Amino acid sequence: MDSFAEVRSFIMSSQDLEGLREINQVLVNRIKRVRTIQSARAAQRLNIGTRVQFETGRKRKYPAVLEGDIIKVAQKYCTVSTSYGNWRIPMSDVTVL
């Protein structure tokens, strides 16, 4: 299988449930690994006191984008203090200002 189209075709036509579960597990593990790497890279550039912005996803109640200062850095998340309170945000979702 050389191309994405061939892999997709194989997955869509396969009747081997155990094989599909194995493919799913490989994909899930790969996605988790990529996210871990992204979080580690983000953690290297984020420190307490860094000014950041992020999208809230709650456009009716809050502005679409908020700015604030990092008050805590954990393994995959950081806590950002804004004028709307503290927000726990994945490090890959914040942008340094």
C-alpha positions in Angstrom: 0.0 0.0 0.0 1.7 3.1 -1.2 -0.8 5.9 -1.1 -3.4 7.2 1.2 -6.1 6.3 -1.3 -5.1 2.6 -1.2 -5.0 2.6 2.6 -8.4 4.2 2.8 -9.8 1.8 0.2 -8.4 -1.2 2.2 -10.0 0.1 5.5 -13.4 0.8 3.9 -13.6 -2.6 2.2 -12.1 -4.7 5.0 -14.3 -7.2 6.8 -11.5 -8.2 9.2 -12.7 -6.7 12.5 -9.5 -7.6 14.4 -7.4 -6.1 11.7 -9.4 -2.9 11.7 -9.0 -2.7 15.5 -5.3 -3.0 15.2 -5.1 -0.2 12.5 -7.3 1.9 14.8 -4.9 1.3 17.8 -1.9 2.3 15.7 -3.6 5.5 14.6 -4.7 6.4 18.1 -1.2 5.8 19.5 0.3 7.9 16.7 -2.1 10.8 17.3 -1.3 10.7 21.0 2.4 10.8 20.4 2.1 13.7 18.0 0.1 15.7 20.6 2.6 14.9 23.3 5.4 16.2 21.1 3.5 19.4 20.3 2.8 20.0 24.0 6.4 19.5 24.9 7.5 22.0 22.2 4.9 24.5 23.5 6.0 24.0 27.1 9.6 24.9 26.2 8.5 28.4 25.1 5.9 29.0 27.9 6.8 30.2 31.3 4.9 31.8 34.2 4.2 35.4 33.4 4.3 34.9 29.6 1.6 37.0 27.8 -0.5 34.7 25.6 -3.8 34.7 23.7 -6.2 31.9 22.9 -9.6 31.2 21.3 -12.4 30.6 23.8 -14.9 28.8 21.6 -17.6 30.4 23.7 -18.5 33.4 21.5 -21.8 34.2 23.1 -20.6 34.5 26.6 -17.0 35.6 26.1 -15.0 37.3 23.4 -13.8 34.9 20.7 -10.1 35.6 21.6 -8.8 36.3 25.1 -5.4 37.5 26.3 -3.8 36.9 29.6 -0.7 35.9 31.6 0.3 32.3 32.3 0.1 31.6 36.1 0.8 27.9 36.0 2.4 25.4 33.6 1.6 21.7 33.9 2.6 18.8 31.5 0.0 19.5 28.8 -2.0 22.4 30.1 -1.3 25.9 31.3 -3.5 28.1 33.4 -4.0 31.6 32.0 -5.3 34.6 34.1 -7.6 36.8 32.1 -10.0 39.6 32.9 -12.7 36.9 32.7 -11.0 34.6 35.3 -8.6 31.8 35.1 -8.7 29.4 32.1 -7.1 25.9 31.8 -5.9 25.7 28.2 -3.9 23.1 26.3 -0.5 24.5 25.6 -0.8 23.8 21.9 -3.8 26.2 21.8 -2.1 29.3 23.1 -0.2 31.8 21.1 2.7 33.9 22.6 2.2 37.6 22.2 
